[in-house]
Amino acid sequence: MIFRQYGRAYHSVDPNFDSKALSEVGFRRNHARSIPVDELGSRFEEIERVELDAAVEGDVQDETEQALLNELEARLDEVVARLPEGGVVVVENEQGHDYPKTRQKITTVEAGLENRLHFHYTIAPPLRVTAYRPKT
């Protein structure tokens, strides 16, 4: 399960990575579970910190950006899949401070007698997450 801090509690969230959204790397609260901030350390122990990034290039802008977001979400899913029973992943990036954004670089490529745009997308800064297991 993935959590993100909202005020004085961590709330369970679902990834919402959408190339058409204003904040492409997004999370939506699902209201399934919450943990008070001051209880995280007493109930869970850290097992892994990961910085997730991705890089993709292609010829169609929106498709390339969405492919980047799909790759980032797949990497997040890998971290969640490695969790032990009852484990949680916490998104560490703070909104407005170090939140991941898509970055675009456009180059011109010659294709026969035409010039075409080629899109390069990356995530910066990386999506930082920490995996925790329940204390026994």
C-alpha positions as CSV (number, residue, x, y, z in Angstrom):
1,M,0.0,0.0,0.0
2,I,1.2,3.5,-0.8
3,F,1.0,6.4,1.6
4,R,1.5,10.2,1.3
5,Q,1.6,12.7,4.1
6,Y,-1.4,15.1,4.3
7,G,-1.1,17.3,7.4
8,R,-0.6,15.2,10.6
9,A,-1.3,11.8,9.0
10,Y,-0.2,9.6,6.2
11,H,-3.1,8.6,4.0
12,S,-3.3,5.7,1.6
13,V,-3.2,6.8,-2.1
14,D,-3.4,5.5,-5.6
15,P,-1.0,6.7,-8.3
16,N,-2.6,9.1,-10.8
17,F,0.0,9.5,-13.5
18,D,-1.6,11.4,-16.4
19,S,0.2,13.3,-19.2
20,K,-2.9,15.5,-19.7
21,A,-3.0,16.7,-16.0
22,L,-1.4,19.8,-14.7
23,S,0.6,17.8,-12.2
24,E,1.5,14.7,-14.3
25,V,2.9,12.8,-11.3
26,G,-0.1,12.7,-9.0
27,F,-1.6,10.7,-6.2
28,R,-5.2,10.4,-5.2
29,R,-6.3,9.6,-1.7
30,N,-8.4,6.5,-1.6
31,H,-9.4,6.8,2.1
32,A,-8.7,3.1,2.7
33,R,-6.2,3.7,5.6
34,S,-4.4,6.4,7.5
35,I,-1.5,6.4,10.0
36,P,-0.7,9.4,12.3
37,V,2.7,10.8,11.5
38,D,4.0,10.3,15.0
39,E,3.1,6.6,14.9
40,L,4.9,5.6,11.7
41,G,8.3,5.1,13.5
42,S,6.7,3.1,16.3
43,R,4.7,0.8,14.0
44,F,7.1,0.3,11.1
45,E,10.8,0.0,10.4
46,E,12.5,1.3,7.2
47,I,13.8,-1.3,4.8
48,E,14.6,0.6,1.6
49,R,14.8,4.2,0.2
50,V,14.5,4.5,-3.5
51,E,14.7,7.3,-6.0
52,L,12.6,6.5,-9.1
53,D,13.3,8.2,-12.4
54,A,12.7,7.4,-16.0
55,A,13.7,8.6,-19.5
56,V,11.8,8.1,-22.8
57,E,12.0,9.5,-26.3
58,G,9.6,9.4,-29.2
59,D,8.0,11.2,-32.1
60,V,4.5,12.0,-30.7
61,Q,4.5,14.4,-27.7
62,D,1.6,13.1,-25.6
63,E,2.4,9.4,-26.3
64,T,6.0,9.9,-25.3
65,E,5.1,11.7,-22.1
66,Q,2.5,9.1,-21.1
67,A,5.1,6.3,-21.8
68,L,7.4,8.1,-19.4
69,L,4.7,8.2,-16.7
70,N,3.9,4.5,-17.4
71,E,7.5,3.6,-16.9
72,L,7.7,5.6,-13.6
73,E,4.5,3.9,-12.4
74,A,5.9,0.4,-13.3
75,R,9.0,1.2,-11.2
76,L,6.8,2.3,-8.3
77,D,4.8,-1.0,-8.7
78,E,8.1,-3.0,-8.4
79,V,8.9,-1.4,-5.1
80,V,5.3,-2.1,-3.8
81,A,5.6,-5.7,-5.0
82,R,8.8,-6.3,-2.9
83,L,7.0,-5.3,0.3
84,P,6.6,-7.9,3.0
85,E,3.1,-8.7,4.3
86,G,1.7,-5.5,6.0
87,G,4.4,-3.3,4.6
88,V,3.9,0.2,3.3
89,V,5.6,2.6,0.9
90,V,5.7,6.3,1.7
91,V,6.1,9.1,-0.9
92,E,8.7,11.4,0.5
93,N,8.6,14.3,-2.0
94,E,6.8,17.4,-0.8
95,Q,4.3,19.3,-2.9
96,G,5.8,22.7,-3.8
97,H,9.3,21.9,-2.6
98,D,10.9,18.9,-4.4
99,Y,8.0,17.4,-6.3
100,P,8.7,15.4,-9.5
101,K,7.8,17.0,-12.8
102,T,8.2,15.9,-16.4
103,R,11.0,17.7,-18.2
104,Q,10.9,18.0,-22.0
105,K,13.6,18.5,-24.6
106,I,12.7,18.8,-28.2
107,T,15.1,18.2,-31.1
108,T,14.6,18.4,-34.9
109,V,15.3,15.3,-36.9
110,E,15.5,15.1,-40.6
111,A,13.2,12.5,-42.2
112,G,13.8,12.4,-45.9
113,L,12.9,15.9,-47.1
114,E,11.0,16.8,-43.9
115,N,12.1,18.1,-40.5
116,R,10.3,16.3,-37.7
117,L,10.2,17.0,-34.0
118,H,11.6,14.4,-31.6
119,F,10.7,14.5,-27.9
120,H,12.9,13.5,-25.0
121,Y,11.2,13.3,-21.6
122,T,12.7,12.8,-18.1
123,I,11.5,13.1,-14.5
124,A,13.3,15.6,-12.3
125,P,13.7,15.5,-9.4
126,P,13.2,11.8,-8.9
127,L,10.2,10.3,-7.1
128,R,11.6,9.5,-3.7
129,V,9.8,6.7,-1.8
130,T,10.7,4.7,1.4
131,A,9.5,1.1,2.0
132,Y,8.7,0.0,5.5
133,R,7.9,-3.3,7.2
134,P,5.8,-3.8,10.3
135,K,7.7,-4.0,13.5
136,T,7.4,-7.3,15.3
